Amino acid sequence: MNTFLKLLFLLPVVFVFSQNGVAQNVEVKTLGKGIVFEPEDNSYSVKLGMRFQSLYLGEWNLEDNVYSDQALVRRARLKLDGHIYSEKFTYKVQLGFSNRDTRNSSSGGILQNSGTSNIVLDGVIKYNPVSDFEIWFGQTVLPGNRERLISSQKVQFVDRSLLNSSFNLDRDVGIQVRNTSMFGEMVVRQMGAISIGEGRDITTKNPGGYSYTGRVEFLPFGNFSDKGDYTGPDLAKEEEIKLSIGIAYDFNDGAVRSRGHTGGFVFTSGGDLVKNDLHTFFADAMLKYQGLSVHGEFANRDAENDNGFGTGTAYMGSLGYVFGKDFGISGRYATLSKNGNFSSLTEHSEYTFAVSKYISGHNLKLQASAGLLDYVSRDDLMRFQVHMEIAF
């Protein structure tokens, strides 16, 4: 970890002073926009950005009347993006340094990533041969549910819902295509991916088949302001009603992890990996108008064999409103049911209320939430969270 922190500190120095005499421009952007390095011949560019989240988490067991809490750095990330050779070729690299970012299981490293820290979040190259069409290659987020596609920096709660934590596809290594079509005012986005199927930072050979993912989004009233369909609150205060409806499907052929791209690896009693075909379906919608935001999602995962795999169904709905430009309130309900008695999921519902102070949008904000976790077969909990986000 010390080595990475030293590299992080030295990066700006390296870019500014160690370019073998090549003249270049250094542009310091506004808060949240990073620092941009670019030579005068425009042969490449590098935008350096950082963000971190400090979190307080407290839980009150309503059955035992016991309160426990912790404070931690929830996320600490370094991001570099830009273009190389031509502006048709862009890239994104994102590294995570907090304990939660680097772990690949509850106990840290796993055999399938050589027991190392799980530092690389994104490492993807994008090629834009024609307008509105891109080909991506590398490791990044798969086009699954909307809640996961919204950056953790731009959510309107302290954290995402139980639907996302149990069903999201997260990241994987492979190839993706992205296309946008216009039909009058309507915008239609198509996304597809073929990936290894075991998730991010896996170093062993693929024991199963590939994962195949597709997503389509319909925006009947045109694009949102400031990409608002990929942010939680309506900070842009849409002057007209904006709506985005999305559906997604993933088939993970011969999955060996309990939730496909995430979760623990599933073994037989003899120590062999269990292979299972997983089918995951999502439907979601986002509506925004003059500070009001409405967001709903549905998720379902089925498998040939439920034993040890995270199969089930979940629903999530949230409602939020931004007062003025910098204060928001929001409420959310989510519920999860599992398939049969052998699914690895835990049945429960959550009720969450949150307040947010956007000091400088999502680049400097303070958020707090209180929620009830109503379990079917465990003690119910009250959960309290406070976090601060800083990005530059």
Secondary structure, 3 states (H helix, E strand, C coil): CHHHHHHHHHHHHHHHHCCCCCCEEEEECCCCCCEEEEECCCCECEEEEEEEEEEEEEEEECCCCEEEEEEEEEEEEEEEEEEECCCCEEEEEEEECCHHHHCCCCCCCCHHHCCCCCCEEEEEEEEEEECCEEEEEEEEECCCCHHHHCCHHHCCCCCCCHHHHHHCCCEEEEEEEEEEEEECCEEEEEEEEEECCCCCCCCCCCCCCCEEEEEEEEECCCCCHHHHHHCCCCCCCCCCCEEEEEEEEEEEEEECECCCCCCCECECCCCCECCEEEEEEEEEEEEEECCEEEEEEEEEEEECCCCCCCCEEEEEEEEEEEECCCEEEEEEEEEEEECCCCCCCCCEEEEEEEEEEEEECCCEEEEEEEEEEEECCCCCEEEEEEEEEEEC
